[in-house]
Amino acid sequence: MKNKPLALAYLLAAAKLDDDAKKNLLPVGLEDLAELSKCFGSLARAELDCSKVPSYDSVDLPPFLKHALIKIVTDSLSEP
């Protein structure tokens, strides 16, 4: 992680969003947090079609952190 500061910042943002959601501090209008968290996981990709994100139902983490970690791990697995 220390060689990937953007990934670290992305992970910290995900943790903060999860914490804010847990404390009910997110702005009004963000009702569907499950869908929003999947889209958050897609932000670092060129695509923004959240429907193409695979389901990782067995991963038991807060939603924003979950999708950020999935993105980071899948990206590092695809690196040469």
N, C-alpha and C positions, 0 to 999 in steps of 0.2 A: 504493500500500500504506500510506503514512503516514496516509491518511484512514480506513483500515480496520484498526484495531489487533487486532480479533478474527480477521480473516483472517491477519494476520501471526503471531499466536500459534498459530493452527491450523497454519500452514505450518511453524513452528518445532517444534511437537509432532510433525508428520509426519516431519520430518528426523531428530528424535531417535529416534523409533520405528524408522526405517530403520537408523540407526546401531546402535541396540541389537540389532536383529534380525541385522544383519551380524556383530556381535560375540558373538552367541548369549547375550544378556543378558535376553531376554524371559522372563517366568515360564513354568514348565512348564504345559502345557495349552493353549498357543496354537499348536497344530500347523499349522493351515491358515492360514498368513499371507496367502496370496493372497485368500482369502475375507474374512479379518479386515480387510485393507487396503481392500477394496471397501466393507465396512460402515463403516470409518472415514471414507471419502469421503461416506457417507450421513449421518453424525452431525449435520451442520449442517442437514440437511433434517428436515422433520416426519416423513417416512416412514423406517422402519427396515427396509424390505424390500430387502435387498441383491441379490436376484435381479432386480430391475428396473433395476439400474445397467447402462448399456450397456457393451459390451466395447471397450476401447481398447488392443487388443493391440499396435498399431504404436507406441505411446508407450513409449520405452525409458528408463524412470526407475525408481528404487527404488519399490516398491509403495505405501507410505504416502504418500510425497511425490507420486507420480503421481496418486492418487485425491484428495488434498487440492487439488492444483493444478487438476485437472479440475473439481472442485466450485467453486473460486473463479472460474475462467474462465467456466464456464457461468452462474454467478450474475451475474457482471458483464455478460455478454452479454444477459441477460434484463432488466437494469435499464433503466428508461425514460430 
